[in-house]
Amino acid sequence: MTSKQRIAILADWWPRACEVQGWRKEDRPQRLAIISEAVGRPVSSLNDLDNSADIDRVKAHLGGLAENIAAIAELSPAGADQGARRRYLWLIRQHGRALGGDPYIRQLARDRFHIITGLAALDDLSTEQLRQLVMTLNARRHSKHRAAQNDSLTSEETFPDQVEFQPVAESEFVAGPF
């Protein structure tokens, strides 16, 4: 769990749930009991949340307690992959920013998934298509980064074994005591 996720739980999700439910937000034992309920196992601290699925469950559960309609939808079996979709969309936007932004991402998605008639939004893609798009954008971003690094190198740095060095004549050496 990252510190950003820990802060989101303690400063945002938990206080909202407490406000709606009438709990004290400083009540650590109750917070841990609610989080344990959300992940389906005992949790003695937030450090026990070990993967993205745990964070998704906690967010959805606390959002449901805070009467957040979008979070409640994630609690349903049909909304189970909403956390993954949210992370994929975030990664797509992050990777795509360096490559040309939304127009580039949309064209890549059309080409990658053979979409002939328009693509209204990335939300129209399946979760698996979003996952594949993340991998494609990441590979292209790394390829662009490597190409930029290689362009900045001189030929001597790139291919040192192909550079010919002229031998120095003895007359060019400086004579003197060393």
N, C-alpha and C positions, 0 to 999 in steps of 0.2 A: 504494500500500500504506500502510495506517495504522500508526502506532506500536504499536497494540494487536495487530495481526496480526504485526508484526515480533517483538514480545515473545513472542507465542504460539509462533512458530517456534523462536526461540532459547532460550526458557526452558522450553518444555513439549514440543513435538512432536519436536524434534531430540534433546534429552537422552534421551527415552524410546527412540527408535530406536537411539541409541548404546548404551544400556544392554543392550538385547536383542541387538544385533549385535556387541557387544564393541569398539566404536570409542571413540576419545577425542573427547569433545564439543568440545574446543578446536581440533580439526583443521578449520580453515576451508576449505582446498582440497578436502578430502573432502566437507564440507557442501555447497559450491557444486557439486561434481560430482554429488552425489545430487539436489540441487534441479534442476540442469540436466536430469538424467535424467527427473525427474518432469514437468517442463513441456515437454520435447522440444526444447529449444534451449539454446545456451550461456548461462549466467548468470554475470556477474562480480561481482554483489552482490545483496542482497535487494531493492534498489531497482529491479532489472530485472523484478521481478514486477509486471505492470502492470494486472491485472484480477482479478475475483473467480474466474474459471475457473482462473487460475494458482494462486491460493491454495487452491482446492478440490483441484487436482491434487497440490500439495505436501502438504497435510494428509492426503489419502488415501494417498499414497506413503509418507510418513513413518509414518503409522499402520499401514500394511501391514508396514513394516519392524519396527515395534514390536509386531507380532502382535496388533493391535487388530482384532477381528472386524468391528465396525461400519465401520471405515475400509477394511478389505479389501473389503467389500461395495460401497463407493463406487468402487473401482477397476474393477469389472465394468461392461460396457456398460449393463446393466440399471440400475445404480446411478448412472449418469452425472449425472442431474439431482438427486441427493440434496443437493448443495451449494446449489442454487437453492431447493429445498424448505425446507432448513434456514433460509436467509435469509428466505424468505417467511413462514415460521411465526414467526420472531423479529419481523419487521415487523408482522405481524398482531397479535401480543400487545402490542407497543409502542403501536400506533395505537389498538387496542381498549381499552387501559387507561383512556384519557381519556374514552371513550364509554360505559363501563358494564361492561367486563371480559368474561369468558367467556360469560355468558348473552347479552349483546348480540351478541357475535361469532357464536355458534351460531345465534341467531334470524336474524341478517342472512344468514348462509350458507344457511339453510333457505329464506328468502324469495328470495334472489338466484338460487339454482340450482334452485328448485322441488322441494326435497326434502320429500316428504310424510311418510314414515315415518322419524322419528328421524335423528339424526346423532350417531353414537357418538363420533367424534373428528375433529378437523380433518385428521388423517392420511388419513382416508377420501376427502378431496377430491383431484382430480387437480392436477398442478402448474399447469396453465393456470387452473383454478378458484382456486387459492391466489393466483396473480398477480392475477386480477381482484378478488379479495377485498381484497388489499392496496391496490389503486387505489381501490376503493370506500370503504374505511375511511379512507384518507388524505384523500380528498375531503370526507368527512363531518367528519373532525377539523378540517380547515381551515375548513369552513363554520361549525362550532360556535365556533371561535376568532374568526372575523370577526364573528359575531353577538354574541359577548360583548364585543368591542371596540366595536361599534356601540351596544350597550345602555348603555355607559358614557359615551357622548357626549351632550351636551345638544342640544336642537333648534337652538340658535344655532350650535353647532359643526358639526352635520350639514347644516343648510340655512341658511347665513348670508344668502343672497339673499332668503329669505322672512321675515326679521325686519324689522319696521317700527320705525324710529327716529323719535321725536318731535323736531321742531325745538325748539331752545332759544330762548326769548324773549330779546330784547336786555336786558331788565331783570334777567335772571339772571346776566349777565356781571359779573364783578368789575371795578369801575372802579379805575384806579390806574396809576401808571407801571410799565411793564414793560421 
